Amino acid sequence: MPMHPAAPDDRNGLIDAFDNTVLSIIDLGYSCREEDFDLETECPGWTVKDQIAHIVGAEKSFSGLPRPQLTVPDYPHLRSDFARFVEVDVEARRGVTGRDVVAELAEFHPRRVAELRASDADVDTVIGGFFGPDTTFGEHLHRRIVDAWVHEQDLRAALDRPGNLDSASAAVFTADILAALPRIASRVADIGPGHAVVLDVTGPVVARGGVRICVGEDGKPYGEALFSGQDRPEGDEQLDVTSVHLTTDALTRRAAGRRPAEQIRYTVTGDEEIARKLLDALVVVTH
């Protein structure tokens, strides 16, 4: 089933999606009262202001500007070296007002988008990886879209201002989750051979992805995508199929690790235990 709305896959469409999401974050920031900036969000340890500080700090880093040099305290929410690395940008702005952090993002963002648009790179162009191995320009844009989109939704949840769930960034996020589904179902959720799972996203982004669990020549399970146009003929094997039905918002909150499975709304057609194993494993965003 085609995704609706479709996720952009060209450089201009991806840049537009990123631009629109960050502009939404800026708009949310400017709509805040001073006390709103101190509201806790579903991203552990971060307030509304901290979320915006992360976005502006990350984009300045990706633009090549020097990162702040400071020592980050041992906050309880820092459970990895990566989390501590990301926290530097937030810590550097803890003494700045929320309004000023929003203004910093609003001032810098047009420059960042102009840099992206002026780049000669296409989606398949290999570029240096900021956090590790080389990546492509398209993969980099996907990561920035997903990061900004998740934090926008963190802000909306904290401020009780839902929205943008039918945006291009929402479609990119959903597409990336469905692309990761074969690995998640077979290797992380440990759903055994002979089973198939379907993730049915009911909207505002409407999409469906499915995985048949197979055994490779090495004896290890792997996920074979369903609905790909390369499916095996019907009747090739007997499968127990479990479908999980959930909204775009529930998918975002779960796949971003913001809410456990028991705190999101979903329905199941098939095996409840397998559905829960899939949802428990369905976390692809680490911060």
C-alpha positions in Angstrom: 0.0 0.0 0.0 1.6 3.4 -1.0 2.3 5.8 1.8 0.1 8.8 1.9 1.3 11.5 2.0 4.4 10.1 0.2 7.8 10.7 1.9 10.1 13.0 -0.3 13.2 11.2 -1.7 14.8 14.0 -3.6 17.3 16.5 -2.2 15.0 19.5 -2.5 12.0 17.7 -1.0 14.2 16.5 1.9 15.6 20.0 2.5 12.1 21.4 2.4 10.9 18.9 5.0 13.8 19.8 7.3 13.2 23.5 6.8 9.5 23.3 7.6 10.1 21.3 10.8 12.6 23.6 12.2 10.4 26.6 11.3 7.6 24.9 13.3 10.0 24.5 16.2 10.8 28.3 16.0 7.1 29.1 15.9 6.4 26.9 18.9 9.3 28.6 20.7 8.1 32.1 20.0 4.6 31.1 21.2 5.9 30.1 24.6 5.4 32.1 27.8 8.6 32.3 29.9 7.4 29.7 32.2 6.7 27.3 29.3 10.4 27.0 28.6 10.8 25.2 32.0 8.2 22.5 31.2 9.6 19.0 31.3 9.3 17.0 28.0 9.2 13.3 27.2 12.9 13.4 26.3 14.5 12.4 29.6 16.2 15.3 31.4 15.2 18.0 28.9 12.9 20.9 29.2 11.2 22.8 26.4 14.2 25.2 26.3 16.7 22.3 26.3 15.0 20.8 23.2 15.4 24.0 21.2 19.0 24.4 22.5 19.8 21.0 21.2 18.4 21.8 17.7 20.4 25.0 17.3 23.5 23.5 18.8 23.3 20.5 16.5 22.8 22.6 13.4 25.7 24.9 14.2 27.9 21.8 14.7 26.9 20.3 11.3 27.5 23.7 9.7 31.1 23.4 10.9 31.1 26.0 13.7 33.2 25.1 16.8 31.4 23.3 19.6 31.4 24.7 23.2 34.2 23.5 25.3 32.9 22.7 28.8 32.4 19.9 31.3 29.0 18.4 31.5 27.8 17.3 35.0 26.8 13.7 35.7 23.1 14.1 35.1 21.0 11.0 35.7 19.6 11.1 32.2 23.1 10.7 30.6 23.6 7.0 30.1 26.1 6.9 27.2 29.0 8.8 25.7 26.8 9.8 22.9 24.2 11.3 25.2 27.0 13.2 27.0 28.3 14.5 23.7 24.9 15.8 22.7 24.4 17.4 26.1 27.2 19.8 25.6 25.1 22.1 23.3 22.2 22.0 25.9 24.5 22.7 28.9 26.1 25.6 27.1 22.7 27.3 26.9 21.3 26.5 30.4 22.1 30.1 31.6 20.4 31.7 28.6 16.7 32.6 28.5 14.4 30.5 26.5 13.5 33.5 24.4 17.1 34.1 23.5 17.6 30.4 22.6 14.7 30.6 20.2 16.1 33.9 18.7 19.4 32.2 18.2 17.8 29.3 16.2 15.6 31.8 14.2 18.7 33.8 13.3 20.9 30.8 12.3 18.4 28.5 10.6 18.1 30.5 7.3 21.9 30.3 6.9 21.9 26.6 7.5 19.2 26.0 5.0 20.9 28.2 2.5 24.1 26.1 2.9 22.2 22.9 2.3 20.5 24.3 -0.8 23.8 25.7 -2.2 25.6 22.3 -1.8 26.5 20.4 -4.9 25.8 17.1 -3.2 22.9 14.9 -4.4 21.2 12.3 -2.2 23.8 9.6 -3.2 26.9 11.8 -2.7 29.1 10.4 0.0 30.0 13.0 2.7 31.9 12.8 5.9 30.0 11.4 8.9 29.9 13.8 11.8 29.3 11.0 14.3 31.4 8.3 12.7 31.8 6.6 9.2 31.1 8.4 6.0 27.4 8.7 5.0 25.5 10.1 2.0 23.9 13.5 1.8 20.5 11.9 1.6 21.1 9.8 4.7 22.4 12.9 6.5 19.2 14.8 5.6 17.1 11.9 6.8 18.8 11.9 10.2 18.4 15.6 10.6 14.7 15.4 9.6 14.1 12.6 12.0 15.9 14.3 14.9 14.1 17.6 14.3 10.7 15.9 13.8 10.9 13.9 17.0 11.9 17.0 19.0 9.1 19.1 17.4 6.7 16.4 18.6 8.3 16.4 22.1 7.6 20.2 22.2 4.1 19.7 21.0 3.4 17.1 23.7 4.8 19.2 26.5 3.0 22.3 25.3 -0.3 20.4 24.5 -0.2 21.8 21.0 -0.6 18.8 18.7 0.0 19.3 15.0 2.1 18.7 11.8 1.3 14.9 11.9 0.6 15.0 8.2 3.9 16.7 7.3 6.6 15.6 5.0 8.8 15.0 8.0 6.2 12.7 9.5 6.2 10.7 6.3 10.1 10.6 6.3 10.0 9.3 9.9 7.4 6.7 9.1 9.2 5.5 6.0 12.5 5.1 7.9 10.7 3.0 10.6 9.2 0.8 8.0 12.6 0.4 6.3 14.1 -0.7 9.6 11.2 -3.2 10.3 12.9 -6.3 8.9 15.9 -5.9 11.1 13.9 -4.9 14.2 11.4 -7.8 13.8 14.0 -10.5 13.2 17.0 -9.4 15.2 15.8 -7.2 18.0 12.2 -8.4 18.7 13.4 -12.0 18.1 10.2 -13.1 16.4 10.7 -16.6 15.3 10.5 -18.1 11.8 7.0 -19.0 10.5 5.6 -15.7 11.7 4.9 -12.4 9.9 4.3 -9.1 11.4 2.6 -6.1 9.9 2.8 -2.5 11.1 -0.3 -0.6 10.0 0.0 3.1 10.4 -3.6 4.5 10.4 -2.9 8.2 10.0 -2.6 11.1 9.4 0.3 9.5 7.6 -1.2 6.2 6.3 1.3 3.4 5.6 1.8 -0.3 6.0 4.9 -2.4 6.2 5.3 -6.1 6.8 8.0 -8.7 7.5 8.2 -12.4 7.0 10.7 -14.0 9.4 13.0 -16.5 7.5 16.1 -18.5 8.3 19.2 -17.8 6.3 21.9 -20.3 5.2 23.9 -19.4 8.3 21.0 -20.5 10.5 20.2 -17.0 11.7 16.8 -15.3 11.3 16.3 -12.5 8.9 13.4 -10.4 7.9 12.0 -10.5 4.4 9.8 -7.4 3.5 6.2 -7.9 2.5 4.3 -5.6 0.2 7.6 -5.0 -1.7 6.5 -6.3 -5.1 8.9 -9.2 -4.6 6.8 -11.2 -2.2 6.7 -15.0 -2.5 3.6 -16.4 -4.1 0.6 -17.0 -1.8 0.6 -20.5 -0.3 4.4 -20.8 -0.5 4.4 -21.4 3.2 2.0 -21.2 6.2 2.5 -18.0 8.2 1.0 -16.8 11.4 0.4 -13.1 10.7 0.1 -10.5 13.4 -0.8 -6.9 12.6 -0.3 -3.9 14.9 -2.5 -0.9 14.1 -1.5 2.5 15.5 -1.6 6.2 14.6 1.3 8.4 13.4 1.5 10.0 16.8 1.6 6.7 18.6 4.3 5.4 16.2 6.4 8.5 16.8 6.2 8.4 20.6 7.0 4.7 20.7 9.7 4.5 18.0 11.4 7.6 19.5 11.5 5.8 22.9 9.4 8.5 24.5 6.6 6.2 25.8 6.6 2.5 26.6 4.2 0.2 24.7 1.7 0.2 27.5 1.3 4.0 27.3 0.4 4.2 23.7 -2.9 3.3 22.0 -2.8 0.4 19.5 -4.9 -2.6 18.5 -3.8 -6.0 17.4 -5.0 -8.5 14.9 -3.4 -11.8 15.7 -1.0 -12.7 18.5 -0.9 -10.2 21.3 2.4 -11.5 22.6 4.2 -11.1 19.3 2.7 -7.7 18.9 4.1 -6.6 22.3 7.5 -8.0 21.4 7.5 -5.9 18.3 6.5 -2.8 20.0 9.0 -3.3 22.9 11.7 -3.5 20.2 10.5 -0.6 18.1 12.8 2.1 19.3 15.1 3.6 16.7 15.9 7.0 18.1 18.4 7.2 21.0 17.9 10.8 22.1 
